[in-house]
Amino acid sequence: MLKAVKGAVVMLRECVAMSLDNIRGNKMRSFLTILGILIGVTAVIALITTVSGVSGSLSSSFSSLGAGTLTVSVTGSDLKAGLNTDDLKELTELDVIEGLTPTVSLSSRVSHGGSYESRVSISGKNSYYFRINDVVTRGRKLNVIDEDNMSFVCLINDDMMETFFYGIDPIDQSLYIDGIPFTIVGLFSDEGTESIASLFSGSPDILIPYTTALKMNSESLVTSFTVYLADGVDSGDASDAMEPVLDAMFSYEEDCYSIITMSSVEETMEQMLSMMAALLGGIASIALVVGGIGIMNMMLTSVTERTVEIGLKKALGAIPWQIQAQFLIESFLLSIIGGMAGVALGLLLSIILTNMMGTTFVVSVGAIALGVGFSAAVGIIFGWAPARKASKLNPIDALRSM
């Protein structure tokens, strides 16, 4: 038994040495064959690793963006189209909720003097929003009095200031929104307005009291608001506590509202990115199949060129599986050399792409395993037919070509 194992090891070593000699003996043909595998593995590694880096960067951004908040979007029912002030107060009385801020969005024409801008993004907020978010850079915040009186006051961002008040102090100046004069009471920073809702609607240019925004929209009910959770409360627990209250408000009709947590947004985004990675990986894998066809073509050519060698080996006592093993090993070596080179090049390309996009470079072990494993499988699968053909050659027919 030990002698048989030693014999197998010696034969394997000789097959590897002969395969490497044959690869070196046909440098250009071997290089072109390896190139097909290299391109395929490089594409698989680069695409999957880059998508993984983008996914990681988005997840970390989303986590910091939606920490301690969730967003409720109301579609309403036939009897109740949204929530009124009393409904919002009832929600804030829940132990899991620290407070909430309605969001009423407008897109209006804004003007001052002889200048105007169309489709300016305007958002209605309440006083609690300014207690939680330190967004005001100059002037004062909107307060409860502004809400109760539906005051025509506003805060503007830097873009609006540069557009209408370049070189002028905008505080206490008038800005016309849809022809209505609003008094500017402060400036705010766009960076502080980021939330789950802003992912979909973008950051506003102007902030006004939400009651004033409702009046301008000829509405009285809120259909979107952000909930700020109490300390230590999980968004899932808060959602579970809010659902019975909201269900009762809409008379237990279905599909009247949706609660959007950052975990649900992350889950949806991860599913989309996973599908994209699988699709891109599948497309890139086509290059590996093409490379496999190149290996098969080279090995078939090699079998034809080495018929005399095969005939001599069989005449000297080589059995079919030994001939088949030699050609399979050569095919495997070609593919694994291309696979390892493709991994190195793919990781290098991934580093360049992630740096260009400003995302985090993450080494995807799964992508590396897929690239190397697929290249090895391609070498074996596409090398099997030529190896089988070589093993079935009749030694007499092979020697006739001498």
N, C-alpha and C positions, 0 to 999 in steps of 0.2 A: 504493500500500500504506500509506504514512504517513498519507495523507488518510483512509483507511478506519479506521485505528486511532484517529486523532483524533476522527473522527465517532462511533466506538463509545464513547470516553471521555466525550464531551459528552453522548451519549444516556444513558449510565450515571449521570452526574451529575444530569441532569434527572430521571431515574427515581427516584433517591434523594431528591431535593428534593421531588418530588411525593408520594412515599410518606410522607415525614415530615410534609408538610402534611396529608395525609389522616389520619395517626395523631393529629396535634394537633387536627384538626377533629372527631374522635370520641373525645374524652378518656375518658369513662367506659367506653365499649365497649373501647377500646384498653387501658385500665388493667385491666379484668377479664380480658381475653385474656392480657395479660402476667403477671397474677397467677398464672394456672395454671402457666405455665412457671417462674416464680419459685419457687413452692412446691416443684415437682418438683426443681429444681436444688438448692435449699436442703437438701432432705431427703437427696439423694444425697451432697452435699459433707459435710454434718454427720455422717451415719452412717459413711461410709467413713473420714473423717478421725479421728473419735473412736475407731473400731475400730483404726486404725493407731497412734494414741497409746497405747491400752491394750496393743496387741501389743508396742510398743517398751518400755513400762514392765515388762511381764512378762518380756521377753527379758533385760533388764538385771538384773532381780531373780533370775532363774534362773541367769544366768551367775555372779553373785557367790555364790549359794547353793551351787552344785555345783562350784565351782572345786577341782580337784585330787582329786575323789572320784567314785566310781561305786557303785551299789548292785546287789547280786546277790540275786535272789529265787529260792528253790529250790522247785520243785513235787514233785521226787523221782520215783522209779520204783517198781515193785513190789518190787524188791530193796533199794532204799536210799531212805529217806524224807527224809534231810537229811545234813548234814555233822557229823562228830564233831570232837573237839579236835585229833586228829592231822591230819585233812583241812585244818583251818584253819591249822595250823602249816605244812603243806606249801605252802599258797598264799602265806603270808607270806615264804617262802624265795625267791619269784620276785623278780628284780631290779627289776621295774617296780613292786613293791608296797612301800610303806614300813611299812604295818601295816593291820590291819582291826579292826572292832568289830562283834561280833554284836549283833543287836537281837531281843529276845524280849519280845513285848507281852502285857500282861494288862489285863483290865478287872475290877476287884475292889471289894469292899465294904471301906471303910476307916473305922476308928472310933478315938476317943480320949475317955476319960471317958464322958460321956453323949451326945456328938455322933457322928454318922456320916454318911458320904457313900457313895452307891451308884455303881457303874460309873465308878470313878476310873481314869484312864489311867496305867498303870505300865509302865515300860520297863526291861529288863535290859541292862546294859552291862558291858564289861570295863574293866580298868585303863588300857589304851591309849587309850580314848576320852577319859579325863580328862587324859592327857598332851597330846593334840592340841587338845582343846577346853577353853578356860579358862572353865568355867561355874560353878565353885564360888565363892560369894560369902562364905560363912562355914563354919567347920568344916574337915573333911578330905575328901579324895577317896576313892573306892573303890580298893582295891589288889589285888595278886595274892593275898595271903593271904585276902581276902574271897572271891575267886573259888574258890580251892582248897578252902576250908572250907565253901563254900556258906553263908556267914554271913548271919544275919538282921539286916542293917544297911541303911539307906536314906538318901537325900537327898531333901528336899522343896522345892517351889517356894514362891513368896510366897503363892499362893492357898491352898495347904494350911496354911501357917503362920497366915494370917489366920482360916481356918476352925476350926482346932483349937487354936492356941496364941496367940491374940490377947493381946498384952501379957505373954506368957511366953516365956522363952528355950527354944526347942525342942530345942537340942542336948542329947543324952543322954536325952531323953524317949522314952517308948515309944509307938509307933503300931501299931495292930492292922490287919493286912491279911489279910482272910479269916479272922479270929480268931487269926492268928499274930502274936506281938509282935515288932516290928522296932525296933531302936534307931536313933534319928535321929543321924547323925554329921555332917551338914552341910546347907547350903542351896545351891540352884543357881538360876541365872537362865534363864528360858524363851528369852531371845534367843540364847543360845549353843547351844541344842539344835536349831537349824534345819539341815535336810539334805534331800537328795532324798527320803528315806523319809518325812520329816515332812510333805511336800507332800500325801501320801495318807493318813497315819495321824494327823497332828496332833502337837502337842508334848505330851510326857508331863507328869504332875503329880508323879510319884515315880520316882526312879531306884534300882534295886537291882542286886546282882551278877547277871550273866546266868545263871550256874550255879544260883543260887537261884531265878530266874524259871523256868528249865527244870524244876527239881524241883517247883515249885508247879503247873506245867502238866502234870506227869507225863510229861515228855518228856526225851530225852537228846540230841537232834540239833538243830542250828541250821538254820533255813530262810530266814533273812534276815540279811544283814550288809552293812556299808558298808566299802568298800575305799578307803584313803588312798594315793594314788599317790606314787611317788618324784619328787623334783624334776626338772622338765623333761620328764616323761613325759606323752604325750598319752593321753586316755581311750580313743581308738580303738586305739592300740598296746597299752595295758594289757589291753583286752578281747580282742584277738587272742592275747596271751600266756596269758591265763587259760583260754580256751576249751579247748585241748588237755588241760590238767590236769583241768578239771572234767568233760570228756567221759570221760576215763579213770576218774575216780571213780565215774561212773554207768554204767560198762561200755559206753560209746558209744551208749547209748539216747538217742533224740531227745526234745526238749521236756521235759527234766528241770530246766531252770533258765533264767532270763532275766537278762541283764546290762543294767541301766538306766543309761545315761549322761545327763548333762544335755543333751547335743546332741540325743539322741533325744526327750527330753521337750519341748525347745524346738521341734523339728521337728513333733511331733504337735500342740503348741499352736498353732503358726503355721498348720498346715493347717486346724485347727478355726476359727481366727480368719479365715482367708482365705475359707473356706466361709461363715462368718457374714456377712462383709463383702459377698460376692457376693449372698447371699440378701437382706440388707437393701437393697443397692443395687438389686436387681431389683424389690423391693417398692416402693422409692421411685421407681423409673423409671415405675411405673404412673401416678404423678401427672404425669409429663412427657407420657405418651401422652394423658392426659385433657386436658392443656393444649394438645396438638397438635390434638385434636378441636375445642377452643375456637377455635384459629386457623383451622381449616378452616371452621367455622361463620361466623366473622366475615368471612372472605374471600368466601365464597359470598354472604353478605348484601351485601358491598361490590360484588360483580360485578352483583348485581341492581339496586342503587341507581345504579350508574354505567353502565348500558347506553347511555344517550345519549352520555356522554363517550366510551365505547368506539366507538360508531357514528361519531361525528364524526372520531375519530382514524383509523379505517379509511377513511372517505370522503376524508380528506386525504392518504392514502397510507401510513399505518402498516401494516407487515406483521405477520402473526400472532405471530412470535417476539418482536417488540418489545412487543406487548401482554402476552404471557405473561411476559416479563422484568420488566415493571413490577409485576405482581401478585406474582411470586415474590420480588422485592426487598422489597416491603412485608411479605410474610409472614416473610421472613428477618430483617428489622429488628425485627419484633415479638418473635420468638423470641430473637434475640441480646441485645436489651435485657433481657428477662426472665432470660436465662442469666447475663449479667454481674452483674445485681443479685442473683441467686440465689447466685452465687459469693461475693460480699461478705457477704451475710447468713449463708450456710452456714459460712464461716470464723469469723464472729463467734459463731455458735451453738456451733461446735466448741470455741472458746476457753472459753466459759462451761461447757460440759459437762465438758471435761477438768479444769478447775479444781475443779468440784464433786466429781469422782471422784478427784482427786489424782493424775492421770496426766499424762504429758508431751504437750504439744500439738505435733503434727508436721504440717507442711503437706504434703498429699498432692497432688503434681503430677498423678498419674494421675487422681485424683478430679476435680480442676479441669478437666483435659482432657476427661474423660468427660462432666462436666456441661455444659461449653460446647459440645463437639462434638455431644452428643446433642441439646441445645436447637437448635443450628443445623440438624442433620439433620431434627428435627421440623418446623422452619419450612419447609424445602424440600419434605419429603415431603408434609406436610399442606397446603402451599400450592400444590402442583403441580396438583391437580385443579381448584380454582377458577380458577387461572391459565390452564389449558388450556381451561376452559369459556369464559373471557373471550376468549381468542384465536380461538375458533371461532364467535363471534357473527357473524351476518350483518349487515353495516352497514345494510341497508335495514330489516330487522326491528328493529334497535336504534333507528333514527331514527323509526320509527313511534310510539314511546312518547313523543315530544316533544309 
